[in-house]
Amino acid sequence: MDTDLKDRFDRALDGGPAHRPLDARLSAGRRAARRRTARIAVAATACLVVVPLLGVTVLDRPDGPGRPDSPLDSAVAPAAIPTDPASDDATDKSTDAARWDDDTWARLAPDGTVTVRPGATVTQRIDDVIPDRPSVALALTSEDQRKYVLLWASENGVVTDVTEDAMGELLDFVTSTWSPMWDLPVAIGDGGDYASIPLVAYRGGRLHTLDGVRRVRVVADPVDGFCPGWPSHAVELVYRGSTYFALLSEGNCGASFGPRTGATPSLDVFVQQASGRVG
């Protein structure tokens, strides 16, 4: 048995085992990451999620509008402290089932209080998986379903969670979920649930980038038929010496964001790769 989660991160950053192909991971269950009311489905490419700046974050089409999210703060590799869920007074059960979406299994308040959806049981809990902020990883069951949930709160109170069908060990879920791309500040968009992605978003019908972000190249309407009736752009950005690409629209048509890698060396290649995952 591994001594702690940091050892797993160290091994993952040194190479680690290969992740399953994207299609297999997606078919195993829908991964949902949310910041407050924003509902973002995240899919990683076959490269290691834990390796810094590898992979593409893909945001798929939502069902309706919602409030934008806020920037995330940076974090370091988490340390795991197992606790006994049965004796934890900080875990509360909500009795208002109408307030829970089908894919929402647990919530974390900025003060660290965990709320579990009605009918779900906590079978394993790991507190403080991300240092210096409220965070928790949960294994949950409800009837014939099993889910893993990772939740953390930033200093400004924005709570993010990732929910996925339970496969393997809970610690493995945490290490495969957490990516340094979560550390990038998120630009607040006003176009709906999926309008806010790292570094760039639409504000008042125009592209908005965060302070310190330089636009290298902007291509208007890069994908034919993507989000009809709404402006869309592909953008090449530089932030703190690293290059990132984004494909986004002002409407609720999804978006894609990721770093420049050997497999994605240019904005044009990124658009070709991302266009099949959005819209």
C-alpha positions as CSV (number, residue, x, y, z in Angstrom):
1,M,0.0,0.0,0.0
2,D,1.4,3.5,-0.9
3,T,2.4,5.7,2.0
4,D,0.6,8.8,0.9
5,L,-0.8,10.6,-2.1
6,K,2.3,12.6,-2.7
7,D,4.2,9.5,-3.6
8,R,1.6,8.7,-6.2
9,F,2.0,12.2,-7.7
10,D,5.8,11.9,-7.7
11,R,5.6,8.6,-9.6
12,A,3.0,10.0,-12.0
13,L,5.1,13.0,-12.8
14,D,8.0,10.7,-13.5
15,G,6.0,8.8,-16.1
16,G,3.6,6.5,-14.4
17,P,1.2,4.0,-16.0
18,A,-0.6,5.0,-19.2
19,H,-4.2,6.1,-18.9
20,R,-6.9,4.4,-20.7
21,P,-7.9,5.8,-24.1
22,L,-10.2,8.8,-24.1
23,D,-13.2,6.8,-25.6
24,A,-12.9,4.2,-22.9
25,R,-12.7,6.7,-20.1
26,L,-15.7,8.7,-21.4
27,S,-17.8,5.5,-21.8
28,A,-17.1,4.5,-18.2
29,G,-19.0,7.5,-17.0
30,R,-19.6,11.3,-17.4
31,R,-17.1,13.4,-15.5
32,A,-18.6,16.7,-14.3
33,A,-16.6,19.6,-12.9
34,R,-18.6,22.5,-11.6
35,R,-17.7,25.9,-10.2
36,R,-20.8,27.1,-8.4
37,T,-23.6,26.9,-10.9
38,A,-21.4,26.3,-13.9
39,R,-21.5,22.7,-15.1
40,I,-18.4,21.7,-17.1
41,A,-17.8,18.2,-18.4
42,V,-14.1,17.5,-18.5
43,A,-12.4,15.0,-20.8
44,A,-8.6,14.5,-21.0
45,T,-6.6,13.1,-23.9
46,A,-4.7,9.9,-23.6
47,C,-1.6,11.7,-22.3
48,L,-1.1,11.7,-18.5
49,V,-3.5,14.1,-16.8
50,V,-1.0,14.7,-13.9
51,V,1.9,15.7,-16.0
52,P,2.1,19.6,-16.0
53,L,0.5,21.2,-19.1
54,L,-0.4,18.0,-21.0
55,G,-3.9,17.2,-22.2
56,V,-6.9,19.2,-23.4
57,T,-9.7,20.4,-21.3
58,V,-12.9,20.0,-23.3
59,L,-16.2,21.6,-22.2
60,D,-19.3,20.1,-23.8
61,R,-22.7,21.5,-24.6
62,P,-24.9,22.5,-21.6
63,D,-28.6,22.5,-21.3
64,G,-29.2,26.1,-20.4
65,P,-27.8,29.3,-19.0
66,G,-26.3,29.9,-15.6
67,R,-24.0,32.2,-13.7
68,P,-20.3,32.3,-14.7
69,D,-17.6,31.0,-12.5
70,S,-14.6,32.7,-10.9
71,P,-10.8,32.3,-11.0
72,L,-9.2,29.3,-9.3
73,D,-6.2,29.7,-7.0
74,S,-3.1,27.7,-7.4
75,A,-2.5,24.5,-5.5
76,V,0.3,22.0,-4.9
77,A,0.2,18.2,-4.9
78,P,-2.3,17.0,-2.2
79,A,-1.7,15.0,0.9
80,A,-4.3,12.5,2.0
81,I,-5.7,12.2,5.6
82,P,-8.3,9.4,5.8
83,T,-11.2,10.0,8.2
84,D,-14.1,8.0,9.4
85,P,-17.3,9.3,7.7
86,A,-19.6,7.7,10.2
87,S,-18.2,9.8,13.0
88,D,-17.7,13.1,11.1
89,D,-20.1,15.8,12.2
90,A,-19.0,18.0,9.3
91,T,-20.8,15.7,6.8
92,D,-24.5,16.7,6.5
93,K,-27.3,15.0,4.7
94,S,-29.6,17.3,2.7
95,T,-33.3,16.5,2.8
96,D,-34.3,18.7,-0.2
97,A,-34.0,16.3,-3.1
98,A,-35.5,18.9,-5.5
99,R,-32.3,21.0,-5.2
100,W,-30.0,18.3,-6.4
101,D,-29.2,17.7,-10.1
102,D,-29.0,14.0,-11.2
103,D,-25.2,14.3,-11.5
104,T,-24.6,16.2,-8.3
105,W,-23.7,13.8,-5.4
106,A,-22.0,16.1,-2.9
107,R,-21.4,19.7,-2.1
108,L,-18.7,21.5,-0.2
109,A,-19.2,24.9,1.6
110,P,-16.3,27.3,1.7
111,D,-16.1,26.7,5.5
112,G,-15.5,23.0,4.8
113,T,-18.9,21.6,5.5
114,V,-19.8,18.6,3.3
115,T,-23.4,18.0,2.2
116,V,-24.3,14.6,0.6
117,R,-27.3,14.2,-1.7
118,P,-30.4,12.4,-0.2
119,G,-30.1,8.6,-0.4
120,A,-26.3,8.6,-0.8
121,T,-24.0,7.0,1.7
122,V,-20.3,7.9,2.3
123,T,-18.2,4.8,2.2
124,Q,-14.8,6.4,2.2
125,R,-13.6,10.0,2.9
126,I,-10.2,11.7,2.5
127,D,-9.9,15.2,3.9
128,D,-7.5,18.0,2.9
129,V,-6.5,16.4,-0.4
130,I,-5.5,19.9,-1.6
131,P,-3.5,21.8,1.0
132,D,-4.3,25.3,2.3
133,R,-8.0,25.2,1.4
134,P,-11.1,23.2,2.3
135,S,-11.1,20.0,0.2
136,V,-12.3,16.4,0.4
137,A,-12.5,13.3,-1.7
138,L,-15.5,11.0,-1.2
139,A,-16.6,7.5,-2.2
140,L,-20.4,7.4,-2.4
141,T,-23.0,4.8,-3.0
142,S,-26.8,5.0,-3.8
143,E,-28.8,1.9,-4.6
144,D,-26.7,0.3,-7.4
145,Q,-24.5,3.3,-8.2
146,R,-21.1,4.1,-6.9
147,K,-19.4,7.5,-7.4
148,Y,-16.2,9.2,-6.6
149,V,-16.3,12.9,-5.9
150,L,-13.4,15.5,-5.5
151,L,-14.3,18.9,-4.1
152,W,-12.2,21.9,-3.2
153,A,-12.8,25.6,-2.4
154,S,-10.6,28.5,-3.4
155,E,-9.8,31.4,-1.1
156,N,-12.5,33.5,-2.7
157,G,-15.1,30.9,-1.9
158,V,-15.5,29.4,-5.4
159,V,-16.1,25.6,-5.0
160,T,-15.1,23.2,-7.7
161,D,-16.1,19.5,-7.8
162,V,-15.4,16.5,-10.1
163,T,-17.8,13.6,-10.0
164,E,-17.1,10.3,-11.8
165,D,-18.3,6.6,-11.8
166,A,-16.2,4.8,-9.1
167,M,-13.4,2.7,-10.7
168,G,-10.3,1.6,-9.0
169,E,-9.2,3.2,-5.7
170,L,-10.3,6.6,-4.5
171,L,-6.7,7.8,-4.3
172,D,-6.1,6.8,-7.9
173,F,-9.2,8.9,-8.8
174,V,-7.8,11.9,-7.1
175,T,-4.4,11.6,-8.7
176,S,-5.8,11.1,-12.2
177,T,-8.3,13.9,-11.8
178,W,-6.1,16.7,-10.5
179,S,-4.3,18.6,-13.2
180,P,-2.1,21.6,-13.0
181,M,-4.4,23.2,-15.6
182,W,-6.9,23.6,-12.7
183,D,-4.4,26.2,-11.3
184,L,-4.9,28.6,-14.2
185,P,-7.1,31.6,-13.4
186,V,-10.5,31.4,-15.0
187,A,-11.9,34.3,-17.1
188,I,-15.5,35.1,-16.1
189,G,-17.8,34.8,-19.1
190,D,-21.4,36.0,-19.4
191,G,-22.7,33.7,-22.0
192,G,-24.0,30.9,-19.9
193,D,-22.9,27.8,-18.0
194,Y,-20.0,27.0,-20.3
195,A,-18.8,30.5,-21.0
196,S,-16.0,30.6,-18.4
197,I,-12.7,28.9,-19.2
198,P,-9.1,29.6,-18.2
199,L,-7.6,33.0,-19.4
200,V,-10.2,34.0,-21.9
201,A,-14.0,34.5,-22.1
202,Y,-16.7,36.6,-23.7
203,R,-17.8,39.7,-21.8
204,G,-20.5,41.9,-23.4
205,G,-20.1,40.2,-26.7
206,R,-16.3,40.8,-26.9
207,L,-13.3,38.6,-26.1
208,H,-12.0,39.3,-22.6
209,T,-8.6,38.1,-21.4
210,L,-7.2,38.3,-17.9
211,D,-4.4,40.7,-16.8
212,G,-1.1,39.3,-17.8
213,V,-2.5,37.3,-20.8
214,R,-1.2,38.2,-24.2
215,R,-3.2,37.5,-27.4
216,V,-0.9,36.2,-30.1
217,R,-3.4,35.2,-32.7
218,V,-7.2,35.5,-33.0
219,V,-9.3,33.7,-35.7
220,A,-12.9,34.6,-36.0
221,D,-15.5,31.9,-36.7
222,P,-12.9,29.1,-37.1
223,V,-15.3,26.2,-37.4
224,D,-18.1,26.3,-39.9
225,G,-21.5,26.0,-38.3
226,F,-20.1,26.1,-34.7
227,C,-22.8,27.8,-32.5
228,P,-24.9,29.4,-35.2
229,G,-26.0,32.9,-34.4
230,W,-23.2,33.5,-31.9
231,P,-19.7,34.8,-32.5
232,S,-16.9,32.3,-32.0
233,H,-13.1,32.6,-32.0
234,A,-10.0,30.5,-31.8
235,V,-7.3,32.2,-29.7
236,E,-3.6,31.7,-29.1
237,L,-2.6,33.1,-25.8
238,V,0.7,33.4,-23.8
239,Y,0.5,33.4,-20.0
240,R,3.6,33.4,-17.8
241,G,5.8,32.2,-20.6
242,S,3.5,29.3,-21.7
243,T,1.3,29.1,-24.8
244,Y,-2.3,28.1,-24.7
245,F,-5.1,27.6,-27.2
246,A,-8.8,28.2,-26.9
247,L,-11.9,27.6,-29.0
248,L,-15.0,29.3,-27.6
249,S,-18.3,30.9,-28.5
250,E,-20.4,33.5,-26.8
251,G,-23.4,31.1,-26.8
252,N,-23.8,27.9,-24.9
253,C,-22.1,25.7,-27.5
254,G,-19.2,24.5,-25.5
255,A,-15.5,25.3,-25.6
256,S,-12.1,23.8,-25.7
257,F,-8.9,24.9,-23.9
258,G,-5.4,23.5,-23.7
259,P,-1.7,24.1,-23.8
260,R,0.7,23.9,-26.7
261,T,2.3,20.4,-26.8
262,G,4.2,18.3,-29.2
263,A,0.9,16.8,-30.4
264,T,-0.7,20.2,-30.6
265,P,2.0,22.5,-31.9
266,S,-0.2,25.3,-33.4
267,L,-3.6,27.0,-33.1
268,D,-4.6,25.5,-36.5
269,V,-3.9,21.9,-35.2
270,F,-5.7,22.7,-32.0
271,V,-8.8,23.8,-33.8
272,Q,-8.8,20.6,-35.9
273,Q,-8.6,18.5,-32.8
274,A,-11.1,20.5,-30.8
275,S,-13.7,21.0,-33.4
276,G,-14.8,17.4,-33.2
277,R,-15.4,17.7,-29.4
278,V,-17.5,20.9,-29.3
279,G,-20.6,22.1,-30.9
